[in-house]
Amino acid sequence: MSADNIAKWIYKKGLEDNIILYSKVSIYRNIDNIRFYNHIDKDDIEKIDSILTKEIEELRILDIYLEKIKLREIAPLEIKLLKENLTIPNKRNLLNASLYMDEDEETSILINSNEHCEIQTIARGLEIEECFNRAYKIESMLDKKIDFAFNKKFGYLTSSPEKIGIAMNVTVSMAIPALIWKTPDNIEYFINKASKKGFDISIRAGRTMPVLNITNRTMMGISERDVLNNMLEIVNYILDKEKKMRLKIKNMYRLNIEDKVYRSKSLLSNARVMNYMEFIKHNLWLRVGLDCNIIDDIDLDTLSYMMFITKNNHLKAMFHSKKKYKKYSEMRAAALRNIMSTK
């Protein structure tokens, strides 16, 4: 992590990164003839760690350098920061887990968690192919040295029944404020369209939050390439709709858009209290403002940075020595005022 606890990958520009917040690929593997995590004992844990540690360190021949962190040896706040950076997924058993990660936190391997080995790659923007290639480069190298649990009929075996098969999740997070504003009913259509292809679309805070998270649900009877192609089809369809809607509202509702953008800018610059969901909505309207050439005194790097630095545990780390602010909503507003004052 950087000095401000932010993962460095968020500063690396990606394709369509005004609308596509990030792309992520996760690959799950278990070592053959060793029990799954909910049945393993101390000897199994040590064996998994020994086997994976040896082979992960050999990744250096591919110029992949990963630092090992035993999660039980670091402070709980540091683990929470890694979760907020998306380096460690939520809902993972971390009691005996170790994390390997690179300097930018764009490549990580979690071992001895829900699965013996979870390889994750992440990038800003629409970078599914790049994330997939990076993850499978590591998986292929490990697969040459380690016998992973595999069944000819079902595919890769995992502790989670829903992951059995290709044992790979592809996730894309999208910002669609223009569509949510003008055609919110389209969201149900997107959800149904994605579901028919084996994908789930989740929306935080009901149907009013302009962020979609798309991930594949189907793991069996489908190839990794099919998942990638279907994901790209769904994402590009929604991406095209958002772009066209932004162009339409720019031409037909220019005054309304300017009002939304400048209201958001003013609130982020002056608010004394702000919850995270409210902040996200204003952040995304500033993205629209950039896209429509309404504002030019803030950039995407800053807007991306704001989305992470304003999460609760990042705020806790930032304000740990300052007693002035007692609530996260007050800390968030103060952090935003400070960022906006430099723009």
C-alpha positions as CSV (number, residue, x, y, z in Angstrom):
1,M,0.0,0.0,0.0
2,S,1.0,3.6,-0.5
3,A,1.6,6.0,2.4
4,D,-2.1,6.9,2.4
5,N,-3.1,3.2,2.5
6,I,-4.5,3.3,-1.1
7,A,-3.7,0.5,-3.5
8,K,-1.6,1.9,-6.4
9,W,-3.6,0.2,-9.1
10,I,-6.3,2.8,-8.8
11,Y,-4.0,5.4,-10.3
12,K,-3.3,3.3,-13.5
13,K,-5.6,4.4,-16.2
14,G,-7.7,1.7,-18.0
15,L,-10.1,1.5,-20.9
16,E,-13.4,3.4,-20.4
17,D,-12.5,4.2,-16.8
18,N,-14.9,7.0,-16.5
19,I,-17.7,4.5,-16.6
20,I,-15.9,1.2,-15.7
21,L,-14.7,1.5,-12.2
22,Y,-12.7,-1.8,-12.1
23,S,-12.4,-5.3,-13.6
24,K,-11.5,-8.3,-11.4
25,V,-10.7,-11.9,-12.0
26,S,-10.6,-14.5,-9.2
27,I,-9.4,-18.1,-9.6
28,Y,-10.1,-20.7,-6.9
29,R,-7.9,-23.9,-6.5
30,N,-7.5,-26.6,-3.9
31,I,-4.7,-29.1,-3.6
32,D,-5.7,-32.7,-4.4
33,N,-5.9,-35.1,-1.4
34,I,-6.0,-32.4,1.2
35,R,-9.3,-31.6,2.9
36,F,-11.3,-28.4,2.3
37,Y,-10.9,-25.5,4.8
38,N,-13.9,-26.4,6.9
39,H,-12.5,-29.9,7.7
40,I,-8.7,-29.3,7.8
41,D,-6.5,-29.6,10.9
42,K,-3.2,-27.9,11.8
43,D,-1.2,-30.4,9.8
44,D,-3.2,-29.7,6.7
45,I,-2.8,-26.0,7.2
46,E,0.9,-26.3,7.5
47,K,1.1,-28.6,4.4
48,I,-0.9,-26.2,2.3
49,D,1.3,-23.3,3.4
50,S,4.5,-25.3,2.7
51,I,3.4,-26.5,-0.8
52,L,2.0,-23.1,-2.0
53,T,4.8,-21.0,-0.5
54,K,7.5,-22.9,-2.3
55,E,5.8,-22.6,-5.7
56,I,4.6,-19.0,-5.3
57,E,8.1,-17.9,-4.6
58,E,9.2,-19.6,-7.8
59,L,7.0,-17.1,-9.7
60,R,10.0,-14.8,-9.6
61,I,11.3,-16.5,-12.8
62,L,8.2,-14.9,-14.5
63,D,9.2,-11.5,-13.0
64,I,6.2,-11.8,-10.6
65,Y,7.3,-10.6,-7.1
66,L,4.8,-11.1,-4.3
67,E,5.3,-10.2,-0.7
68,K,3.9,-12.7,1.9
69,I,1.9,-11.4,4.8
70,K,0.6,-13.7,7.6
71,L,-2.7,-12.0,8.3
72,R,-2.8,-13.1,12.0
73,E,0.5,-11.1,12.5
74,I,-0.8,-7.7,11.3
75,A,-3.3,-5.3,13.0
76,P,-7.0,-5.8,12.4
77,L,-7.2,-2.3,10.9
78,E,-4.6,-3.2,8.3
79,I,-6.7,-6.2,7.3
80,K,-9.8,-3.9,7.0
81,L,-7.8,-1.5,4.8
82,L,-6.8,-4.4,2.5
83,K,-10.5,-5.4,2.3
84,E,-11.5,-1.8,1.4
85,N,-8.8,-1.8,-1.3
86,L,-10.4,-4.9,-2.7
87,T,-7.2,-6.8,-2.2
88,I,-8.8,-9.3,0.2
89,P,-12.4,-10.3,-0.7
90,N,-15.1,-10.0,1.9
91,K,-16.6,-13.1,3.7
92,R,-13.3,-15.0,3.9
93,N,-12.0,-17.1,6.7
94,L,-8.7,-15.4,7.6
95,L,-7.8,-17.2,10.8
96,N,-5.0,-19.2,9.3
97,A,-4.7,-17.3,6.0
98,S,-1.6,-15.7,4.4
99,L,-1.7,-13.1,1.6
100,Y,0.8,-12.7,-1.2
101,M,0.5,-9.4,-3.1
102,D,2.6,-7.3,-5.4
103,E,3.5,-3.7,-4.7
104,D,0.5,-2.2,-6.5
105,E,-2.0,-4.7,-5.0
106,E,-3.2,-5.5,-8.5
107,T,-2.1,-9.2,-8.2
108,S,-2.7,-11.2,-5.0
109,I,-2.9,-14.8,-3.8
110,L,-4.8,-15.7,-0.7
111,I,-3.9,-19.1,0.8
112,N,-5.5,-21.1,3.6
113,S,-8.7,-19.2,3.4
114,N,-12.1,-20.5,2.1
115,E,-10.1,-22.3,-0.6
116,H,-6.5,-23.5,-0.4
117,C,-5.5,-20.9,-3.1
118,E,-7.3,-17.9,-4.4
119,I,-5.6,-15.9,-7.2
120,Q,-6.9,-12.4,-7.8
121,T,-6.1,-9.8,-10.3
122,I,-7.7,-6.3,-10.5
123,A,-7.4,-3.2,-12.7
124,R,-9.1,0.1,-13.2
125,G,-11.3,0.3,-16.2
126,L,-12.4,-2.4,-18.7
127,E,-9.4,-4.7,-18.4
128,I,-11.0,-8.1,-18.2
129,E,-8.6,-9.7,-20.8
130,E,-5.5,-8.2,-19.1
131,C,-6.7,-9.4,-15.6
132,F,-7.5,-12.9,-17.0
133,N,-4.2,-13.3,-18.7
134,R,-2.3,-12.2,-15.6
135,A,-4.3,-14.6,-13.3
136,Y,-3.9,-17.5,-15.6
137,K,-0.2,-17.0,-16.1
138,I,0.1,-17.6,-12.4
139,E,-2.4,-20.5,-12.3
140,S,-0.6,-22.2,-15.2
141,M,2.7,-21.9,-13.5
142,L,1.4,-23.3,-10.2
143,D,-0.6,-26.1,-12.1
144,K,2.6,-27.5,-13.5
145,K,4.0,-28.1,-10.0
146,I,0.9,-28.7,-7.9
147,D,-1.9,-31.3,-8.4
148,F,-5.1,-29.3,-8.0
149,A,-8.3,-31.1,-7.1
150,F,-10.1,-31.8,-10.4
151,N,-12.9,-34.1,-11.6
152,K,-13.3,-34.9,-15.3
153,K,-17.1,-34.6,-15.0
154,F,-17.4,-31.6,-12.8
155,G,-14.2,-29.6,-13.2
156,Y,-12.2,-28.0,-10.4
157,L,-13.4,-28.9,-7.0
158,T,-14.0,-26.2,-4.3
159,S,-15.4,-26.0,-0.8
160,S,-18.2,-23.8,-2.2
161,P,-20.5,-25.9,-4.4
162,E,-21.4,-22.8,-6.5
163,K,-17.7,-22.5,-7.6
164,I,-17.2,-26.1,-8.8
165,G,-16.4,-26.2,-12.5
166,I,-14.2,-23.5,-14.0
167,A,-13.8,-22.1,-10.4
168,M,-13.4,-18.6,-11.7
169,N,-15.2,-15.3,-11.0
170,V,-15.1,-12.3,-13.3
171,T,-16.4,-9.1,-11.9
172,V,-16.9,-5.7,-13.5
173,S,-18.1,-2.6,-11.6
174,M,-19.8,0.1,-13.7
175,A,-21.0,3.7,-13.0
176,I,-24.2,4.5,-14.8
177,P,-25.6,7.7,-13.3
178,A,-27.2,9.0,-16.6
179,L,-29.2,5.8,-17.1
180,I,-30.3,5.7,-13.5
181,W,-31.5,9.3,-13.8
182,K,-33.4,9.1,-17.0
183,T,-34.3,5.4,-17.5
184,P,-34.2,3.6,-14.2
185,D,-36.6,0.9,-15.5
186,N,-33.9,-0.3,-17.8
187,I,-32.0,-1.8,-14.9
188,E,-34.5,-4.7,-14.6
189,Y,-33.9,-5.4,-18.3
190,F,-30.2,-5.4,-17.8
191,I,-30.6,-7.8,-14.9
192,N,-32.8,-10.2,-16.9
193,K,-30.5,-10.0,-19.9
194,A,-27.5,-10.8,-17.8
195,S,-29.2,-13.6,-15.9
196,K,-30.0,-15.5,-19.1
197,K,-26.3,-15.7,-19.8
198,G,-25.5,-16.8,-16.3
199,F,-24.5,-13.5,-14.7
200,D,-25.7,-11.6,-11.7
201,I,-26.1,-7.9,-11.5
202,S,-26.1,-6.3,-8.0
203,I,-26.9,-2.7,-7.2
204,R,-26.2,-1.2,-3.8
205,A,-29.0,0.6,-2.0
206,G,-31.8,-0.8,-4.2
207,R,-32.4,0.7,-7.7
208,T,-31.3,4.2,-6.9
209,M,-27.5,3.7,-6.6
210,P,-25.8,4.3,-10.0
211,V,-23.2,1.5,-9.6
212,L,-23.7,-2.0,-11.1
213,N,-21.5,-4.9,-10.1
214,I,-21.7,-7.7,-12.7
215,T,-20.3,-11.2,-12.0
216,N,-20.7,-14.6,-13.5
217,R,-22.8,-17.2,-11.7
218,T,-22.5,-20.2,-14.0
219,M,-19.3,-22.3,-13.4
220,M,-20.2,-25.7,-14.9
221,G,-20.8,-26.5,-18.6
222,I,-19.0,-23.4,-19.8
223,S,-15.4,-22.4,-20.6
224,E,-13.4,-19.5,-19.2
225,R,-13.3,-18.0,-22.7
226,D,-17.1,-18.2,-22.9
227,V,-17.4,-16.4,-19.6
228,L,-15.1,-13.6,-20.7
229,N,-16.9,-13.2,-24.1
230,N,-20.3,-13.1,-22.5
231,M,-19.1,-10.6,-19.8
232,L,-17.7,-8.3,-22.5
233,E,-21.0,-8.5,-24.5
234,I,-23.0,-7.5,-21.4
235,V,-20.6,-4.8,-20.3
236,N,-20.3,-3.3,-23.7
237,Y,-24.1,-3.3,-24.2
238,I,-24.6,-1.3,-20.9
239,L,-21.6,0.8,-21.6
240,D,-23.0,1.8,-25.0
241,K,-26.4,2.7,-23.4
242,E,-24.7,4.9,-20.8
243,K,-22.6,6.7,-23.4
244,K,-25.6,7.4,-25.6
245,M,-27.7,8.6,-22.6
246,R,-24.9,11.0,-21.6
247,L,-24.7,12.4,-25.1
248,K,-28.5,12.8,-25.2
249,I,-28.7,14.5,-21.9
250,K,-25.8,16.7,-22.8
251,N,-27.6,17.9,-25.9
252,M,-31.2,18.0,-24.5
253,Y,-30.8,18.7,-20.8
254,R,-27.6,20.8,-20.7
255,L,-28.8,23.1,-17.9
256,N,-30.1,20.3,-15.8
257,I,-26.8,18.4,-16.1
258,E,-24.7,21.5,-15.3
259,D,-26.9,22.0,-12.2
260,K,-26.4,18.4,-11.0
261,V,-22.7,18.6,-11.6
262,Y,-22.2,22.0,-9.9
263,R,-24.4,21.0,-7.0
264,S,-22.4,17.8,-6.5
265,K,-19.1,19.8,-6.7
266,S,-20.4,22.3,-4.2
267,L,-21.5,19.7,-1.7
268,L,-18.3,17.8,-1.9
269,S,-16.4,21.1,-1.4
270,N,-18.5,22.3,1.5
271,A,-20.5,19.6,3.3
272,R,-19.9,19.1,7.0
273,V,-21.5,15.7,7.1
274,M,-21.8,13.1,4.3
275,N,-22.5,9.4,4.2
276,Y,-20.7,7.1,1.7
277,M,-23.7,6.4,-0.5
278,E,-24.4,10.1,-0.9
279,F,-20.8,10.8,-1.7
280,I,-20.8,8.1,-4.4
281,K,-23.7,9.7,-6.2
282,H,-22.0,13.1,-6.2
283,N,-18.7,11.5,-7.3
284,L,-20.3,9.9,-10.3
285,W,-21.9,13.2,-11.4
286,L,-18.5,14.8,-11.4
287,R,-17.5,12.0,-13.8
288,V,-20.4,13.0,-16.0
289,G,-19.2,16.6,-15.7
290,L,-15.8,15.6,-17.0
291,D,-17.2,13.5,-19.8
292,C,-19.5,16.3,-20.9
293,N,-16.8,19.0,-20.7
294,I,-18.7,20.9,-18.0
295,I,-15.7,20.9,-15.5
296,D,-12.0,20.5,-16.1
297,D,-10.5,21.3,-12.7
298,I,-10.6,17.7,-11.4
299,D,-9.4,14.5,-12.9
300,L,-10.4,10.8,-12.9
301,D,-7.4,9.9,-10.7
302,T,-8.7,12.2,-8.0
303,L,-12.2,10.9,-8.3
304,S,-11.0,7.3,-8.1
305,Y,-8.8,8.1,-5.1
306,M,-11.8,9.7,-3.4
307,M,-13.8,6.5,-3.7
308,F,-11.3,4.6,-1.6
309,I,-10.0,7.2,0.8
310,T,-13.6,8.0,2.0
311,K,-14.3,4.4,3.1
312,N,-14.7,4.0,6.9
313,N,-11.4,2.3,7.8
314,H,-9.3,4.6,5.5
315,L,-10.9,7.5,7.3
316,K,-10.2,5.8,10.7
317,A,-6.5,5.5,9.7
318,M,-6.4,9.1,8.4
319,F,-8.0,10.7,11.5
320,H,-6.7,8.3,14.2
321,S,-4.8,11.1,15.9
322,K,-7.4,13.8,15.5
323,K,-10.2,13.9,18.1
324,K,-12.2,16.7,16.4
325,Y,-14.4,14.4,14.3
326,K,-16.4,11.7,16.1
327,K,-18.4,10.2,13.2
328,Y,-17.3,8.7,9.9
329,S,-19.7,11.1,8.1
330,E,-17.9,14.1,9.6
331,M,-14.5,12.6,8.8
332,R,-15.6,11.9,5.2
333,A,-16.8,15.4,4.7
334,A,-13.6,16.9,6.1
335,A,-11.5,14.6,3.8
336,L,-13.5,15.7,0.8
337,R,-13.3,19.4,1.6
338,N,-9.5,19.0,1.9
339,I,-9.2,17.2,-1.5
340,M,-11.5,19.7,-3.2
341,S,-9.7,22.7,-1.8
342,T,-6.6,21.7,-3.7
343,K,-8.4,21.6,-7.0
